[in-house]
């Protein structure tokens, strides 16, 4: 009897290991696939921005400008986010959905120049934003080739249902967020615009 129980437990354990390997493999595949999609879009988007802006137009305060979008395939994009500290440069889609998140980070919320950008926690997307600390920089290039610089002021963990806290607050101008591994919380990075930053 004990031997049968032991065999059953071994079989169950093997199935559990196989399931874990399959899930890990699927996550890796999704990460690589999304990274490739983003890289492909980024290349096209950079070319479109360059063609549209033969003479670069720089403004000191782009927060007052309405965002313009460019289309790549069936999707529209509002710009490019760059985070040198963690080696990230990605297109940002102009509206969010779970389907859109599989392609690139998405503009989750925007009002009066304040932006909230969401992305999957893939290593190719926002998987490393938890490493950002106060003083690190984030750059956002819009479709007019205006570049805004932001300085990280804090990183916090929010409950996945706390939408109001995600978008509220006067002390920040940009928020980046992604899921924790459990999916029940959000790694949230707050940043303030550097208003005297000049594009060169």
Backbone torsions as a table, in degrees:
resi	resn	phi	psi	omega
1	UNK	NA	-46.3	180.0
2	UNK	-62.4	-37.6	-179.1
3	UNK	-65.8	-37.3	178.3
4	UNK	-65.1	-40.6	178.3
5	UNK	-64.0	-42.0	-179.9
6	UNK	-63.1	-42.3	178.5
7	UNK	-64.1	-41.8	179.0
8	UNK	-61.6	-41.4	179.8
9	UNK	-67.0	-37.9	178.0
10	UNK	-64.9	-42.3	179.1
11	UNK	-63.5	-45.1	178.9
12	UNK	-60.9	-40.4	178.6
13	UNK	-63.7	-41.1	178.2
14	UNK	-62.9	-42.5	177.9
15	UNK	-63.0	-39.9	179.1
16	UNK	-63.0	-42.6	179.0
17	UNK	-64.2	-44.5	179.5
18	UNK	-61.4	-41.2	179.1
19	UNK	-63.4	-42.7	179.7
20	UNK	-63.3	-40.6	178.6
21	UNK	-64.8	-41.2	178.9
22	UNK	-63.9	-42.8	179.4
23	UNK	-64.5	-44.0	178.8
24	UNK	-62.5	-41.7	179.1
25	UNK	-63.5	-40.2	178.4
26	UNK	-64.8	-41.5	178.9
27	UNK	-63.5	-42.5	179.0
28	UNK	-64.0	-43.5	178.8
29	UNK	-60.9	-45.4	-180.0
30	UNK	-62.7	-40.6	179.1
31	UNK	-61.1	-50.6	-179.0
32	UNK	-63.9	-42.8	-179.3
33	UNK	-62.8	-46.0	179.1
34	UNK	-66.2	-37.3	177.5
35	UNK	-61.4	-40.5	179.2
36	UNK	-68.2	-41.9	178.2
37	UNK	-59.6	-45.2	-179.8
38	UNK	-63.0	-42.9	-179.3
39	UNK	-63.4	-40.8	178.8
40	UNK	-63.7	-45.3	179.1
41	UNK	-64.7	-42.7	-178.1
42	UNK	-57.2	-43.2	-179.9
43	UNK	-61.5	-46.2	179.9
44	UNK	-67.2	-43.4	-177.6
45	UNK	-63.7	-42.6	178.1
46	UNK	-60.4	-41.6	178.2
47	UNK	-64.9	-40.6	179.6
48	UNK	-65.1	-42.8	179.1
49	UNK	-62.6	-42.0	-179.7
50	UNK	-64.1	-43.2	-179.7
51	UNK	-67.8	-37.6	-177.6
52	UNK	-72.8	-22.9	-175.5
53	UNK	-126.2	68.6	-179.9
54	UNK	-60.7	-37.4	171.8
55	UNK	-108.7	114.8	-176.5
56	UNK	-60.7	134.6	178.7
57	UNK	-109.8	114.1	-178.5
58	UNK	-111.5	138.2	175.1
59	UNK	-129.8	150.4	-178.7
60	UNK	-75.3	-28.0	-177.3
61	UNK	-136.8	92.1	-178.5
62	UNK	-85.7	-3.6	-178.8
63	UNK	-61.5	-25.5	-178.1
64	UNK	-85.5	-8.9	-179.0
65	UNK	-87.0	144.4	173.6
66	UNK	-73.2	142.5	-178.6
67	UNK	-73.3	140.3	177.1
68	UNK	-110.5	150.3	-178.9
69	UNK	-119.4	158.4	172.6
70	UNK	-125.5	145.4	-179.0
71	UNK	-96.9	137.5	171.1
72	UNK	-130.3	111.4	-173.5
73	UNK	64.9	-130.5	-178.8
74	UNK	-91.7	1.6	-174.1
75	UNK	-112.9	154.2	176.6
76	UNK	-113.3	144.2	-175.3
77	UNK	-127.2	146.0	-176.4
78	UNK	-102.9	-10.6	178.8
79	UNK	160.8	-161.3	-176.3
80	UNK	-131.1	133.0	176.0
81	UNK	-106.2	134.3	179.1
82	UNK	-126.4	130.6	177.7
83	UNK	-129.1	87.4	-174.0
84	UNK	-55.6	-35.0	-175.3
85	UNK	-59.1	-31.5	-179.2
86	UNK	-118.3	13.8	174.6
87	UNK	67.0	36.6	-178.0
88	UNK	-107.3	132.1	168.7
89	UNK	-144.7	113.3	-170.4
90	UNK	-141.5	148.1	171.9
91	UNK	-71.2	154.5	178.0
92	UNK	-121.6	118.1	179.8
93	UNK	-73.0	149.1	-171.9
94	UNK	-76.9	-14.8	175.9
95	UNK	-144.9	151.9	-174.3
96	UNK	-104.7	147.2	169.1
97	UNK	-161.2	163.6	179.4
98	UNK	-62.4	-34.9	177.9
99	UNK	-66.5	-43.2	178.9
100	UNK	-63.5	-36.0	-179.1
101	UNK	-62.1	-23.0	177.2
102	UNK	-71.3	-16.3	179.8
103	UNK	-96.4	-47.5	-175.5
104	UNK	-164.2	171.2	169.4
105	UNK	-57.3	155.6	-176.8
106	UNK	-130.4	148.0	173.3
107	UNK	-73.6	110.6	-176.6
108	UNK	-85.3	-34.2	-176.9
109	UNK	-158.5	141.9	176.3
110	UNK	-150.7	129.7	179.0
111	UNK	-158.2	126.2	178.2
112	UNK	52.0	39.7	177.6
113	UNK	86.8	-11.3	177.8
114	UNK	-84.2	130.7	-176.9
115	UNK	-120.7	141.5	169.5
116	UNK	-122.4	122.7	-177.2
117	UNK	-117.9	128.9	-179.1
118	UNK	-110.5	149.9	175.7
119	UNK	-156.3	161.1	174.0
120	UNK	-66.1	161.2	179.1
121	UNK	-88.4	23.4	173.6
122	UNK	-62.5	150.7	177.6
123	UNK	-63.2	-26.4	179.3
124	UNK	-81.4	-9.9	179.2
125	UNK	-116.2	-110.7	-175.6
126	UNK	-105.2	20.9	-177.3
127	UNK	-60.5	-21.5	-176.6
128	UNK	-108.9	7.3	-177.4
129	UNK	-64.6	-20.3	177.3
130	UNK	-63.7	-16.8	179.1
131	UNK	-81.5	-13.4	-178.0
132	UNK	-69.9	141.2	-179.1
133	UNK	-128.7	166.0	178.7
134	UNK	-53.1	130.3	-179.5
135	UNK	102.5	-16.5	175.4
136	UNK	-72.0	158.6	-174.5
137	UNK	-114.8	148.1	175.8
138	UNK	-128.1	137.5	179.0
139	UNK	-119.9	137.2	175.9
140	UNK	-123.7	122.5	178.2
141	UNK	-106.9	119.2	179.6
142	UNK	-85.6	-179.4	-174.2
143	UNK	-73.7	-9.8	173.7
144	UNK	-92.2	5.1	-178.8
145	UNK	70.6	20.2	170.8
146	UNK	-78.7	132.2	-179.5
147	UNK	-111.4	126.8	175.3
148	UNK	-111.8	134.8	-179.6
149	UNK	-104.4	135.7	178.1
150	UNK	-124.1	148.2	176.1
151	UNK	-113.5	128.9	179.2
152	UNK	-64.1	132.8	177.6
153	UNK	-111.8	-28.1	178.8
154	UNK	-165.1	159.4	172.6
155	UNK	-126.9	132.6	-178.8
156	UNK	-140.2	167.2	176.6
157	UNK	-112.6	123.5	178.8
158	UNK	-113.5	152.7	173.8
159	UNK	-66.8	145.6	-176.6
160	UNK	-62.5	-21.3	-178.3
161	UNK	-94.6	-3.2	-174.1
162	UNK	-87.4	63.6	-177.7
163	UNK	-63.3	-40.9	-177.3
164	UNK	-61.2	-43.2	179.8
165	UNK	-68.6	-30.7	-179.9
166	UNK	-63.4	-38.5	-173.8
167	UNK	-103.3	-6.8	-176.7
168	UNK	-98.0	163.2	178.1
169	UNK	119.7	143.5	-177.1
170	UNK	-104.5	-7.5	-172.8
171	UNK	-87.9	-3.9	-178.1
172	UNK	-128.9	157.4	177.1
173	UNK	-116.3	-21.6	176.9
174	UNK	-139.5	139.5	174.6
175	UNK	-127.5	134.4	171.6
176	UNK	-114.1	138.9	174.9
177	UNK	-147.0	155.8	177.4
178	UNK	-151.8	163.5	-180.0
179	UNK	-72.0	149.6	165.5
180	UNK	-74.9	171.4	-178.9
181	UNK	-60.5	-32.9	179.8
182	UNK	-74.9	-20.9	-178.9
183	UNK	81.8	-2.1	-176.8
184	UNK	-93.4	-10.1	-179.2
185	UNK	-135.1	170.5	-178.9
186	UNK	-126.6	122.7	169.8
187	UNK	-72.5	122.9	-171.1
188	UNK	-126.3	122.2	179.9
189	UNK	-109.7	125.2	178.1
190	UNK	-104.5	139.4	-179.8
191	UNK	-141.3	151.5	-179.6
192	UNK	-112.0	139.4	179.3
193	UNK	-67.8	137.4	173.2
194	UNK	-89.8	98.8	-169.3
195	UNK	-69.7	-24.2	-178.2
196	UNK	-95.4	11.7	177.5
197	UNK	-70.4	134.6	178.9
198	UNK	-115.1	138.1	173.1
199	UNK	-79.3	135.5	178.2
200	UNK	-124.0	NA	NA
